[in-house]
């Protein structure tokens, strides 16, 4: 049976054109211990690598635990900005501060003034050093006053929301991008509590530092602020009309008989997510992450049998009713070879950031005041190792042709 294939790469190109990041960007994530956890940042990096595998976008993770707008144990803010931001010559900078700046107490005008003036100073400093820099101000992630009782009237998260409101005003005034990492996470936390009150606190285990599930929600908020595309790929096959509509992928060698088989060459991979992590799975259930950022629909009309088994490259992907396939199944939620490939990409994301962090925090900064003959060669060697890992990461992100087989069950 011969099928007519309509390939819609234009839709994917339109989505890419709207995205805040561009091919060739260098992104620096700057912030306190929540950024230092390297979770929402690595989720964001892996999304970009898997959704735009042909791009070369570099990421530097420069969070330091305890930081405020004045700096912290990594040095005063002028040192931090010069060494950990400006030295990398980023084209994009995200700044998330405020959790420590509010001092974990009720709103205090003097403390707020230090935060607001300090944040404004950060913006001025980096703009002066890097005039073409695009800055995203991040409204602070939440303090958990949802699954636990507030420690004082009104709760500490209300203070952070007030700080975030100032950042919204600053962003408008200084032409910054703005990402709200508080409101959607609080909403998901409330829903998660209604679903599973015992598991929900693990989204923010110590009320301040999110677990992977909380960080995934934060990455979603940042990516939404950057207008990230929701679609991975889309394929619609109509057996009766012999028509195929493919978006962000190419379908070839389609054969029909008792079932269907075809080859698919995608332009992107699904978001790498470990669904065995129970709090993370709860975060997905309590949010719109999948619909907003991880859609990979497969629709097949005109099938005649009641149930079908889908295999991709010979691996079992799922069993579905005819109605399921007519309405569409989201391949991004299945244990497909593409999902496994995306997890391999994320593993390399974590490895290169670990090497960078070791180079920075265990070698560069502790020894910066010493004259050591082998220091610079050691730093250069670690840089080369990270570069090698990044090359492997990009190679792992390249989609591969996959053979699909849909057989009656």
C-alpha positions as CSV (number, residue, x, y, z in Angstrom):
1,X,0.0,0.0,0.0
2,X,1.5,3.3,-1.0
3,X,1.1,6.3,1.3
4,X,1.4,10.0,0.6
5,X,3.7,11.7,3.2
6,X,3.3,15.4,4.1
7,X,6.4,16.6,6.1
8,X,5.8,19.7,8.1
9,X,9.3,20.9,9.1
10,X,8.1,24.5,8.9
11,X,6.1,24.1,12.1
12,X,9.2,23.1,14.0
13,X,11.2,25.9,12.5
14,X,8.6,28.4,13.6
15,X,8.8,27.0,17.1
16,X,12.6,27.2,17.1
17,X,12.5,30.8,15.9
18,X,10.4,31.8,18.9
19,X,12.7,30.3,21.5
20,X,14.7,32.7,23.6
21,X,18.0,30.8,23.2
22,X,19.8,30.8,19.8
23,X,22.4,28.5,18.2
24,X,25.8,29.7,19.4
25,X,24.6,31.1,22.8
26,X,26.6,30.7,26.0
27,X,24.4,30.6,29.1
28,X,25.6,31.2,32.6
29,X,23.3,30.3,35.5
30,X,24.1,32.5,38.5
31,X,22.6,32.1,42.0
32,X,22.7,30.6,45.4
33,X,22.5,27.0,46.7
34,X,19.3,26.3,44.7
35,X,21.2,27.0,41.5
36,X,24.2,25.3,43.1
37,X,22.2,22.1,43.3
38,X,22.6,21.9,39.5
39,X,19.2,20.4,38.9
40,X,16.8,22.9,37.3
41,X,19.9,24.1,35.4
42,X,20.8,20.7,34.1
43,X,17.2,19.8,33.3
44,X,17.1,23.1,31.2
45,X,20.4,22.2,29.5
46,X,19.3,18.7,28.6
47,X,16.0,20.0,27.2
48,X,17.9,22.4,24.9
49,X,20.4,19.6,23.8
50,X,17.6,17.1,23.1
51,X,15.1,19.5,21.5
52,X,17.7,21.4,19.4
53,X,20.4,18.7,18.8
54,X,22.0,20.5,15.9
55,X,22.7,23.6,17.9
56,X,25.9,24.4,19.8
57,X,24.8,26.1,23.0
58,X,27.2,26.1,26.0
59,X,26.1,26.2,29.6
60,X,28.0,27.2,32.7
61,X,26.6,26.5,36.2
62,X,27.7,29.2,38.6
63,X,25.6,28.8,41.7
64,X,27.2,29.1,45.1
65,X,25.5,28.0,48.3
66,X,24.6,30.8,50.7
67,X,24.9,33.6,48.2
68,X,23.1,36.9,48.5
69,X,23.2,39.9,46.2
70,X,26.3,40.9,48.1
71,X,28.0,37.6,47.5
72,X,29.0,35.0,50.1
73,X,31.5,32.4,50.9
74,X,32.6,32.3,47.2
75,X,33.7,35.9,47.5
76,X,32.0,39.4,47.4
77,X,29.7,40.0,44.5
78,X,32.2,41.9,42.4
79,X,34.6,39.0,42.6
80,X,31.8,36.4,41.9
81,X,30.6,38.4,38.9
82,X,34.0,38.9,37.4
83,X,35.3,35.3,38.0
84,X,32.1,33.3,37.6
85,X,30.1,35.2,35.0
86,X,31.9,37.9,33.0
87,X,35.0,35.7,32.5
88,X,32.9,33.3,30.5
89,X,31.6,36.0,28.2
90,X,28.0,34.7,28.2
91,X,25.4,35.9,25.7
92,X,22.7,34.9,28.2
93,X,22.7,35.2,32.0
94,X,20.1,34.0,34.5
95,X,20.1,35.4,38.0
96,X,18.2,33.8,40.9
97,X,18.7,35.2,44.3
98,X,16.5,36.2,47.2
99,X,16.0,33.0,49.3
100,X,18.9,34.0,51.6
101,X,18.5,37.7,51.1
102,X,15.2,37.8,52.9
103,X,16.9,36.3,56.0
104,X,14.0,33.8,56.6
105,X,12.0,36.3,58.6
106,X,9.0,38.6,58.1
107,X,9.3,41.3,55.6
108,X,11.8,44.0,56.7
109,X,12.1,47.2,54.6
110,X,15.8,47.6,55.3
111,X,16.6,44.0,54.3
112,X,14.5,44.5,51.2
113,X,16.4,47.7,50.3
114,X,19.7,45.8,50.4
115,X,18.2,43.1,48.1
116,X,16.7,45.5,45.6
117,X,19.7,47.9,45.4
118,X,22.1,44.9,45.3
119,X,20.2,43.2,42.4
120,X,20.1,46.5,40.5
121,X,23.9,46.7,41.0
122,X,24.4,43.2,39.6
123,X,22.4,44.1,36.5
124,X,24.4,47.4,36.0
125,X,27.7,45.6,36.4
126,X,27.1,42.8,33.9
127,X,25.5,45.1,31.4
128,X,28.5,47.5,31.6
129,X,30.9,44.6,31.0
130,X,28.8,42.8,28.4
131,X,26.6,45.3,26.6
132,X,24.9,42.7,24.4
133,X,24.1,40.3,27.3
134,X,20.5,39.1,27.5
135,X,19.5,38.8,31.2
136,X,16.7,36.7,32.7
137,X,15.8,37.8,36.2
138,X,14.3,34.8,38.0
139,X,11.7,35.4,40.7
140,X,12.8,33.3,43.7
141,X,11.6,29.7,43.9
142,X,9.3,29.0,46.9
143,X,9.8,28.4,50.5
144,X,7.4,25.6,51.3
145,X,4.5,27.1,53.4
146,X,2.1,24.6,51.7
147,X,2.9,21.2,53.0
148,X,4.1,22.6,56.4
149,X,2.7,25.4,58.5
150,X,4.3,28.8,58.1
151,X,6.8,29.7,60.8
152,X,5.3,33.2,61.2
153,X,2.2,35.0,60.2
154,X,1.9,35.2,56.5
155,X,4.8,32.8,55.9
156,X,8.2,33.3,54.4
157,X,7.1,32.6,50.9
158,X,5.0,35.7,50.9
159,X,8.2,37.6,51.5
160,X,9.8,35.9,48.5
161,X,6.7,36.8,46.4
162,X,7.2,40.4,47.3
163,X,10.8,40.2,46.2
164,X,9.7,38.7,43.0
165,X,7.3,41.5,42.4
166,X,10.2,43.9,42.6
167,X,12.1,41.8,40.0
168,X,9.1,42.1,37.7
169,X,9.2,45.8,37.9
170,X,13.0,45.8,37.4
171,X,12.7,43.6,34.4
172,X,10.2,46.0,32.8
173,X,12.4,48.9,33.6
174,X,15.7,47.4,32.4
175,X,14.3,45.3,29.5
176,X,15.2,42.0,31.1
177,X,13.5,38.7,30.5
178,X,11.5,37.4,33.6
179,X,10.9,33.9,34.8
180,X,8.5,33.2,37.7
181,X,9.8,30.1,39.5
182,X,7.5,30.6,42.5
183,X,3.8,30.8,41.4
184,X,3.6,27.6,39.2
185,X,5.7,25.6,41.7
186,X,3.4,26.6,44.6
187,X,0.4,25.7,42.5
188,X,1.8,22.3,41.7
189,X,2.8,21.8,45.4
190,X,-0.8,22.4,46.4
191,X,-2.1,20.0,43.8
192,X,0.5,17.4,44.8
193,X,-0.6,17.7,48.4
194,X,-4.2,17.0,47.4
195,X,-3.0,13.9,45.5
196,X,-0.5,12.5,48.0
197,X,0.0,14.4,51.2
198,X,2.8,12.2,52.4
199,X,4.8,12.4,49.2
200,X,4.3,16.0,48.4
201,X,6.7,17.4,51.0
202,X,9.5,15.6,49.2
203,X,9.2,18.1,46.3
204,X,10.9,20.5,48.7
205,X,12.4,18.2,51.4
206,X,13.8,21.0,53.7
207,X,11.3,23.7,52.6
208,X,14.1,25.5,50.7
209,X,16.0,23.1,48.4
210,X,13.8,21.3,45.9
211,X,14.3,17.6,45.1
212,X,14.4,16.6,41.4
213,X,10.6,16.9,41.1
214,X,10.6,20.4,42.3
215,X,13.5,21.3,40.1
216,X,11.8,19.9,37.1
217,X,8.9,22.2,37.7
218,X,11.3,25.1,38.0
219,X,13.0,24.2,34.8
220,X,9.5,24.1,33.2
221,X,8.8,27.6,34.4
222,X,12.1,28.9,33.0
223,X,11.7,27.2,29.7
224,X,8.1,28.5,29.4
225,X,9.4,32.0,30.0
226,X,11.8,31.4,27.2
227,X,8.9,30.2,24.9
228,X,10.3,26.7,24.6
229,X,8.4,24.5,22.0
230,X,6.1,21.9,23.4
231,X,6.4,19.5,20.4
232,X,9.1,16.8,20.1
233,X,7.6,15.2,17.0
234,X,4.1,14.4,15.6
235,X,3.0,11.7,13.2
236,X,-0.5,11.0,11.9
237,X,-1.1,8.1,9.7
238,X,-4.5,7.5,8.0
239,X,-4.7,3.9,6.6
240,X,-7.8,4.6,4.6
241,X,-6.7,7.8,2.8
242,X,-3.0,6.6,2.6
243,X,-1.8,9.9,4.0
244,X,0.9,10.6,6.5
245,X,1.4,14.0,8.2
246,X,4.7,14.3,10.0
247,X,6.0,17.3,12.0
248,X,9.6,17.7,13.1
249,X,10.3,14.2,11.7
250,X,10.5,12.3,8.4
251,X,8.6,9.1,7.8
252,X,9.8,6.7,5.1
253,X,9.4,3.0,4.0
254,X,5.9,2.7,5.3
255,X,4.3,-0.7,4.8
256,X,0.8,-1.8,5.6
257,X,-0.7,-5.3,6.0
258,X,-2.1,-6.8,9.1
259,X,-0.3,-4.0,10.9
260,X,2.0,-1.2,10.0
261,X,5.7,-0.6,9.8
262,X,7.8,2.4,8.9
263,X,11.1,4.2,9.5
264,X,11.1,7.5,11.3
265,X,14.0,10.0,11.4
266,X,13.2,12.6,14.1
267,X,14.7,16.1,14.4
268,X,14.5,16.0,18.3
269,X,14.4,13.7,21.3
270,X,11.9,13.7,24.2
271,X,12.8,15.3,27.5
272,X,14.9,12.9,29.6
273,X,12.9,12.1,32.7
274,X,13.5,9.3,35.3
275,X,9.9,8.2,35.9
276,X,11.0,5.8,38.6
277,X,11.6,8.7,41.0
278,X,8.3,8.9,42.9
279,X,8.3,12.6,43.8
280,X,9.3,13.5,40.3
281,X,6.4,11.4,38.9
282,X,4.1,13.2,41.4
283,X,5.4,16.6,40.1
284,X,4.5,15.5,36.6
285,X,1.0,14.5,37.7
286,X,0.5,17.8,39.6
287,X,1.7,20.0,36.7
288,X,1.2,20.6,33.0
289,X,4.8,19.7,32.2
290,X,4.0,17.0,29.7
291,X,1.5,19.0,27.7
292,X,3.6,22.2,27.9
293,X,7.0,20.8,27.0
294,X,7.0,17.1,26.1
295,X,4.5,16.2,23.4
296,X,5.3,13.4,21.0
297,X,2.0,12.3,19.6
298,X,1.4,9.3,17.3
299,X,-2.1,9.0,15.8
300,X,-3.2,6.2,13.5
301,X,-6.7,6.1,12.0
302,X,-8.3,3.3,10.0
303,X,-7.0,0.3,12.0
304,X,-9.3,-2.7,12.1
305,X,-8.1,-4.8,15.0
306,X,-9.1,-4.2,18.7
307,X,-5.5,-4.0,20.1
308,X,-2.0,-3.4,18.8
309,X,1.6,-3.8,20.1
310,X,4.1,-1.1,19.2
311,X,7.8,-2.0,18.9
312,X,10.5,0.5,18.1
313,X,13.8,-1.0,16.9
314,X,12.4,-4.3,18.1
315,X,11.9,-3.1,21.7
316,X,8.5,-3.2,23.3
317,X,7.1,0.3,23.6
318,X,3.5,-0.3,24.6
319,X,0.1,-2.1,24.0
320,X,-2.8,0.1,22.9
321,X,-6.4,-0.2,21.9
322,X,-7.6,0.9,18.4
323,X,-9.2,3.9,20.1
324,X,-6.0,4.8,21.9
325,X,-4.2,5.0,18.6
326,X,-7.0,6.9,16.9
327,X,-7.0,9.5,19.6
328,X,-3.2,9.5,19.8
329,X,-0.6,8.2,22.2
330,X,2.3,10.3,23.6
331,X,5.5,8.5,22.8
332,X,7.4,10.8,25.2
333,X,5.7,8.9,28.1
334,X,6.8,5.5,26.9
335,X,10.1,3.5,27.4
336,X,11.2,4.1,23.8
337,X,14.7,3.9,22.4
338,X,14.5,7.7,22.0
339,X,13.7,8.2,25.7
340,X,16.6,6.0,26.6
341,X,18.9,7.9,24.3
342,X,17.7,11.2,25.9
343,X,18.6,9.8,29.4
344,X,22.1,9.1,28.1
345,X,22.4,12.7,27.0
346,X,21.3,13.8,30.5
347,X,23.9,11.5,32.1
348,X,26.6,13.3,30.1
349,X,25.1,16.7,31.1
350,X,25.6,15.8,34.7
351,X,29.1,14.5,34.1
352,X,30.4,17.6,32.4
353,X,28.9,19.9,35.0
354,X,30.5,17.7,37.8
355,X,33.9,18.2,36.1
356,X,33.4,21.9,35.8
357,X,32.3,22.2,39.4
358,X,35.3,20.2,40.6
359,X,37.6,22.4,38.5
360,X,36.1,25.6,39.8
361,X,35.3,24.8,43.5
362,X,38.1,22.4,44.3
363,X,41.0,23.7,42.3
364,X,40.6,27.2,40.9
365,X,39.0,29.1,43.8
366,X,40.8,27.4,46.7
367,X,44.2,27.9,45.0
368,X,43.7,31.2,43.4
369,X,46.0,33.1,45.8
370,X,48.9,30.6,45.5
371,X,51.7,30.6,42.9
372,X,51.8,27.0,41.7
373,X,53.6,26.0,38.5
374,X,51.2,23.2,37.8
375,X,48.0,25.0,38.6
376,X,47.2,26.4,35.1
377,X,48.1,23.1,33.3
378,X,45.8,21.3,35.8
379,X,42.9,23.7,35.0
380,X,43.6,23.4,31.3
381,X,43.5,19.6,31.6
382,X,40.1,19.7,33.4
383,X,38.8,22.2,30.8
384,X,39.9,19.8,28.0
385,X,38.2,16.9,29.8
386,X,34.9,18.8,30.1
387,X,35.1,19.8,26.4
388,X,35.5,16.1,25.6
389,X,32.4,15.2,27.6
390,X,30.4,18.0,25.9
391,X,31.4,16.6,22.5
392,X,30.2,13.2,23.6
393,X,27.0,14.8,25.0
394,X,26.3,16.5,21.6
395,X,27.0,13.4,19.7
396,X,24.6,11.4,22.0
397,X,21.9,14.0,21.3
398,X,21.8,13.4,17.6
399,X,18.6,11.5,16.7
400,X,18.8,8.2,14.8
401,X,16.5,6.6,12.3
402,X,14.2,4.2,14.1
403,X,12.1,1.3,12.8
404,X,8.5,1.2,14.0
405,X,6.4,-2.0,14.0
406,X,2.7,-1.9,14.9
407,X,1.2,-5.5,15.1
408,X,-2.2,-6.8,16.1
409,X,-2.1,-8.1,19.7
